[in-house]
Amino acid sequence: MAIIVQKFGGTSVGTVDRIKEVAKKLIQFQQQGHDLVVVVSAMSGETNRLVGLANELNDNPQGRELDVLLSTGEQITIALLCMALEQQGVHANSYTGSQVRILTDNTHNKARIMEIDDDKIRADLAKGHIVVVAGFQGCDESGNITTLGRGGSDTTAVALAAALKADECQIYTDVDGVYTTDPRVVPEAQRLDEITFEEMLEMASLGAKVLQIRSVEFASKYNVPLRVLSSFKDGGGTLITTEETEMEQALISGIAFNRDEAKLTILGVPDSPGIATQILGPIAKQNIEVDMIIQNTGHDGTTDFTFTVHRNDYPNAMAIMEATADELGAREVNGDDKITKISIVGVGMRSHAGIANIMFESLASEGINISMISTSEIKISVVVDQKYLELGVRTLHKAFELEQK
């Protein structure tokens, strides 16, 4: 029989009634002839509650103990779901990450999966049982409980699907698939039937919140077909898979955006080898992630250097740049934390010319000024004033006729 791994997020199992509904759905799926492995998150709000308890006692709790605490959220859900299945006459066994032995490195709060022992799961499936595994967690070689970071249950599901060579990994969430853009910004946004791993990776990294980026990376690496579905309504969802020939016909697949951007510019730095390292080195040492980078053409022995960071990192980054400017003898530092990044994504860019021009002309026609541009083989990103976010996304969605998909 086909092995299917299904993952249910916090809203899908947020109450006892919803857990009962998930149990009914699983039973129906099993009756269709599938071997089922289920990965669940903590009930919605539970992880935040546990973090709150920790912070009441210690504003900087030790990583090991925080993992011990946070892993209990999923442990509650797996037990309740198995109880619901047993109540309806279906055999089910629950396992924590440690019991399955999802082996991770020893980085607490953001561990990476190294290996999975699937013997217990396969033995249960052979008996016709449904297997329910706690997402978001594993253990290191010393037996310490570890967690995979926010959204880690997606990664657990994909990793199990890879280990079991499952036919498909299905992620049930509160949306019914991947859309051409956020329907809250563009009501005409369309659900995509399919999207490539490459496109989904770009969409996730650019601000789309449907899937955790590490889970998409894992699925792509091990070629695990990934499907995003709604827990609350029927439908085929969106299949994320390898690139198909017919998919090359689309110019672009979607528009992503990120509201949480800020940019900094250091003016009049020496135009000499190694200047980028001198500017960004102190930023990296503070674990601040840099996104887009532009260095202007040198003039009179100096150049200007601009980069973007997450808006939360802006005050810290600005303080670092002001100190760096003094060291380098730069003319000044300025910044802007009221910007947004809009990106178009599509494998069709490889085989179609003029896409950038359509993007730039469309934004210009609405009086939207572009302050930064970044491109890759299947993506073009621009930075604009935050007040133009929704207008920019709507304009591009219409320009590329995405409402007609």
N, C-alpha and C positions, 0 to 999 in steps of 0.2 A: 504493500500500500504506500501511497505517497505520504511523505512526512512534511507536515506544514508546521512552521513555528509562528505563533500569533502573540503579539504584544499588546497589552491593554494599559493605557496611561492612567494617570491619577483621576481624571474626571470620569473615565469609563468605569472605575471601581470606587467612586467617591462615597457611595452609601451602600447599605446592606441591600436595598432594592436593586441598585445597579449591579451589584455583584451577582444577585440572583439572575438578572437579565443576561449577564455575560455567561453564566453557567448554562442557561438555556441555549444560547447561541453556540456554545462549544459542543453541547450534546447533539444539536442538529448537524453540526459540521462533522462530528465523528460518525454519525449515522450515514453520512454520505460516503463513508469508506476511507477517511483520512486518519493517519496517525498524528496525534496532536501533542505538541509541546507548547505550553503557554508561559509567557513571561509577563509579570505584572509589576507595576510601580506601586509606591505607597498611595494610600487614599489621598485625594486632593486636599492640600493644606497640611498634611501630616508632617512632611519634611520641614516645612517652615515652623510648625509648632515645636518640633524637636530642636531645631536650631535656636529658637527663642528660649527654650528651657536651658540650653547650654550657655547662652549668652547671659542669662540671669545669674549664673554661677561664676562664669569666667568669660571675660570679653575677648580672650584669645585662647580658646581651648586647645589642648594637645590633639594633634591630628589623629593619633591612634584611637584615643577615647571618643573623639567625635565620630569616627567611622563605626565604632561599636554601637554608639547611640543611633546614628542615622540609619544603619542597616535594619533596625527593628521595624521601621515603617513598612518595608516590603514583606517582612516576616509575618506581620499581622495579616496582610492581604492574601498571601499564599495559603495560609491556614483557613481563612474565611472562605476563600473560593473553593478549596477542596471540601470543606464542610457543606457548601451549597451543592456541589456536584454529588457528593455522597447522599445527601438528602433526596436527590432526584434519581438515585439508584445507579450512579455511574462511579466506578472505581477511579480514584485519583490520588496521587502522591505528591506532596509538596517537598521542595528542597530549597534550602538557602544556598547562596553562592559557595559557601564553604563545604556544604554537604555534597554538592555536585562536584566540587573541586574545580571551580573556575579560578585557575592559577593566574595571579597578577604579579606585577613588580611590587616593590614595597613603598611606592609613593602614595602616602595617605591622602584621601580626599580627591585625588585625580589619578588613580592607578590605571595602568594599561594591561589588557589581557594578554597573557603569554601562551596559555595552553588550557584546554578543557578536557576533562575525563568524562566521556559520554557513556561509560559502561552501564551505570545505574539507569540512565534514561532509556537506553536501548532495551535493557532487560524489562523495564516497566511497559514500554511500548509493545514488546513481544507478548505481554500478558493482556493487551487490550486496554491498558490504563491510560488515562490522561495524565500527563506530567506537568506540574506547575512549579516554575522556578522563579525565585526572587530576582528581580532585575537590579541593576545599579551596583552590584556587590560581588566580591570574590574573596580570595585569601592569598597571602604571600607564602613563600616557601617555609616560613616559620610558623604558619598557621594563624597569623594575625588577620583579622577582618579588614578588608579594604573596600573603598567605594570608588566608583568610576567618574564622579563628577556629575553635575546637573545634566539631566537627559540621558544618563548612562544606561537606563533600561533599554533604550533603542539599541545601544551597542551590545548589550547582553544578548538580545534577541538575534541580532545578525551574527554574532560570534557563535551562538548555539546552532543556528541554521548552517553556518559554514562547517562546523565540526560534524554535524549530522548529515551533511550533504542533502539538506532539505530541498524539496522542490520549489518552495517559495517561503519568504518571510513576510508576514503581513502585520503592518503596524496600524492598530486601531487607535484613533484619536478623536478629537472633537471637531475635526474638519473632514470632509469627504474626499480629499485628494489634494493634489498640487495644482494651484491655479496660475493662470497667466500673470496675475499680480494679486495683491491683497484686495479681495472683494469689498472691504470696508472703505477703500479709497476709490476703486473703480467698480461700481455695481455690475458692469457688463463683463467683468472678468470671467473667463471660461475655465472649467476644469479640464486638465490635460489627461488624455487616456494613457499616454506614455511620455516618458522623458528619459534621457540618457543619464547614466551615472555622472558623466562629466558635467552635464548641465546642472544636475541637482547639487553637485559639489559647489559649483559656482553660486547657485541660488542660495544655498545654505550659508556659504561664507560671506555673501553680500547682504545678509540680513533676513532672508526667508526663515521663518521659525518652525517650519513643519517638521523637520527632522534634525537631530543632532548630527553635526558634520562628521564626527568620528564614526558614526554608524554607517554613513554613506561611503566613507573611505574604506571601511571594513568590507562592505558589500561589494564594492567595486574591485577590491583586491582579490577576493575569493569568488567573484562572479555569482553572488547570491541574488536572484531576482527579488526585488523589494517592492511591496505594494502598500500604499497608504490608503486606508479606508476609514469610514466613519463608524463609531460605536453606536450612533444614534439613528442612522437611517441606512437603508439598503442602497447598494450601488457597486459598480466595479472598481471605484477608486482610481488611483494612478499607479501604473506599473513603472518602476525605475529599473532599467536594464541596460545591456550593452547597446551600442549604436546600431540602428537598423537602417538599411538603404533608403526605405521610403521616408524615413524621418528627416533626410537631408533636404526635403523639399521646403520645409519651413524656414523662413528667414531667421526669425528668432522665436524662442519658446516662451520667454517670460521676461518680466521686468521686476527686478528686486530693488529695494531701497533700504537705507539705514539712516535713521533719524539721529543717531548718537555719535555724530562726527564732530571733530574740531580740528582746525588747522593752525599751524605755527609757521612763521617765516622769519628766518634770520638773514638780515640784509648786510651786504658788504663784507662777506668773509673772504679770506684769501683764496684765490682760484689756483689751488695747488693739489698735488696728489695726496690722498688720505684725508681730505677735508670732510668727506662724508662720514668717515669713521670717527673723526674728532667731534662731529656734531651728534651723531646717533649713538655713539658708544655710551655716554653717560645716561641716555634714555634707556638703552637696553639693560644697563646695570640695575635700573629701578623696575625691571620687568614690565615696562610699558611697551605695548605692541604698536608698531608703526605700520600704517596701511599704505597710502599713496605717497609717492616721493617725486618732487620735481626739482631739478637743479638748472638754473638759467645759464645761458651762454655767458662766459666770462667777459668782463669789460674793465679796462684799466687795472688789471690784476686782481679784480674781485668778482664775486658772484653772489647770487641770492639763492637760498635753499629753503624749500617749502615741503612740509610733510603733514600728514594727518594722523590723529590718534583718537581713541575713544573719548567721548566727551567727559567721562568721569576722571580721566587721566589728565585733562587739560590743565588744571591749576598746578599740578606737580610738574608736568612737562614744561610749562611756561617758566617756573622758577628755575628749573635745570637749564633752560635755554638762555635765561638772563645771565646766569653764572658763566655759561659757555661763551656767550657773546663778549663778556669782559676778558676772558682768557684769550680769545681769538682776535680781539680788537675789532669786532664787528660794529657796523654803524648803528643798528638797532634791531630789536625783536618786536614783531607784532603778531597778533593771533585773532582768531574768530571762532567762537564756539556756537555760532548760530548758522551752521551749514548742514547740508544733507548730501548724501551720495545716492545717485540714481544710476542703475546699471541695466543694460539690455544683455540678454544671454541667449545663445543659440548655436548649435553645431552648424546651422545653415550658413553662418558667416564664412565658413571655410570655402564655400563654393559660390558665394554671391558677393559681388563688388558693390560699393556705394552705400553700404549700410550706415557707416559713420556719417556720411553726408546727409542721409535722411534724418538721422538723429539730431544732428546739429541744426539743420534747417528748420526742423519742427520746433525745437526749443526756441530758436531765434524768432520764429514767427509769433511766439507768445511773449516776446520781450524778456526771455529768461537768459541771463548771462552765465556762462560757464567759466569757473575759475581754475579748475584742474581737470585733466583728462588722463585716464589710464586704460590701456587696452591689453587684451590677450587674444589668443587664437579664436576663442568663442565668446568674448565678453568685451563690452565697452562701458566704462564707468565715467561719470562726470560728477563734479562737485558744484552745487548751486546753493544759493541762499535758501535757508530752511522755509521761508514763506512761500517758495515756489514748488515745494515738494509735491503736493497733490495735483497742482496744475501740470507740472512736468510729467508725472506718471500718467495722468489721463491723456495728455497730448501724445505721448509716445505710444501708449496702448492703442490709440486710434490710428496713429500714423502707420503702424505696422499691422493694422487690421486684425488685432488679436481677439477682438470680440466676435470674429467670424470663424474661429477655430472649431 
